Amino acid sequence: MSQPTKEQRLRHIRLHFYGCVLCKGHASVHHAETGMGGRKDHDKVFPLCFYHHQGEEGIHTLGRKVWQEKYGSEQHWMEIVSHV
């Protein structure tokens, strides 16, 4: 996996401070549209808290299909934070 560029790292920091797109909680960056072990695109990201990322209601717990049916598409959330 390639490392993020300086600009991508700075955007990831801004997204961290933006907060989870679902609850505004403390967030980390979710890499969208990548399969298990897939190549990450550091531009296709949006912030999620632990609960919505890897926790009980997390995209990695529920699976992408179920999570997106419940919370909306990854594309939608990337568009919401595209200005960040």
Secondary structure as a PSIPRED ss2 file (coil, helix, strand):
# PSIPRED VFORMAT (PSIPRED V4.0)

   1 M C   1.000  0.000  0.000
   2 S C   1.000  0.000  0.000
   3 Q C   1.000  0.000  0.000
   4 P C   1.000  0.000  0.000
   5 T C   1.000  0.000  0.000
   6 K H   0.000  1.000  0.000
   7 E H   0.000  1.000  0.000
   8 Q H   0.000  1.000  0.000
   9 R H   0.000  1.000  0.000
  10 L H   0.000  1.000  0.000
  11 R H   0.000  1.000  0.000
  12 H H   0.000  1.000  0.000
  13 I H   0.000  1.000  0.000
  14 R H   0.000  1.000  0.000
  15 L H   0.000  1.000  0.000
  16 H H   0.000  1.000  0.000
  17 F H   0.000  1.000  0.000
  18 Y H   0.000  1.000  0.000
  19 G C   1.000  0.000  0.000
  20 C C   1.000  0.000  0.000
  21 V C   1.000  0.000  0.000
  22 L C   1.000  0.000  0.000
  23 C C   1.000  0.000  0.000
  24 K C   1.000  0.000  0.000
  25 G C   1.000  0.000  0.000
  26 H C   1.000  0.000  0.000
  27 A C   1.000  0.000  0.000
  28 S E   0.000  0.000  1.000
  29 V E   0.000  0.000  1.000
  30 H E   0.000  0.000  1.000
  31 H E   0.000  0.000  1.000
  32 A C   1.000  0.000  0.000
  33 E C   1.000  0.000  0.000
  34 T C   1.000  0.000  0.000
  35 G C   1.000  0.000  0.000
  36 M C   1.000  0.000  0.000
  37 G C   1.000  0.000  0.000
  38 G C   1.000  0.000  0.000
  39 R C   1.000  0.000  0.000
  40 K C   1.000  0.000  0.000
  41 D C   1.000  0.000  0.000
  42 H C   1.000  0.000  0.000
  43 D C   1.000  0.000  0.000
  44 K C   1.000  0.000  0.000
  45 V E   0.000  0.000  1.000
  46 F E   0.000  0.000  1.000
  47 P E   0.000  0.000  1.000
  48 L E   0.000  0.000  1.000
  49 C C   1.000  0.000  0.000
  50 F H   0.000  1.000  0.000
  51 Y H   0.000  1.000  0.000
  52 H H   0.000  1.000  0.000
  53 H H   0.000  1.000  0.000
  54 Q C   1.000  0.000  0.000
  55 G C   1.000  0.000  0.000
  56 E C   1.000  0.000  0.000
  57 E C   1.000  0.000  0.000
  58 G C   1.000  0.000  0.000
  59 I H   0.000  1.000  0.000
  60 H H   0.000  1.000  0.000
  61 T H   0.000  1.000  0.000
  62 L H   0.000  1.000  0.000
  63 G C   1.000  0.000  0.000
  64 R H   0.000  1.000  0.000
  65 K H   0.000  1.000  0.000
  66 V H   0.000  1.000  0.000
  67 W H   0.000  1.000  0.000
  68 Q H   0.000  1.000  0.000
  69 E H   0.000  1.000  0.000
  70 K H   0.000  1.000  0.000
  71 Y H   0.000  1.000  0.000
  72 G C   1.000  0.000  0.000
  73 S C   1.000  0.000  0.000
  74 E H   0.000  1.000  0.000
  75 Q H   0.000  1.000  0.000
  76 H H   0.000  1.000  0.000
  77 W H   0.000  1.000  0.000
  78 M H   0.000  1.000  0.000
  79 E H   0.000  1.000  0.000
  80 I H   0.000  1.000  0.000
  81 V C   1.000  0.000  0.000
  82 S C   1.000  0.000  0.000
  83 H C   1.000  0.000  0.000
  84 V C   1.000  0.000  0.000
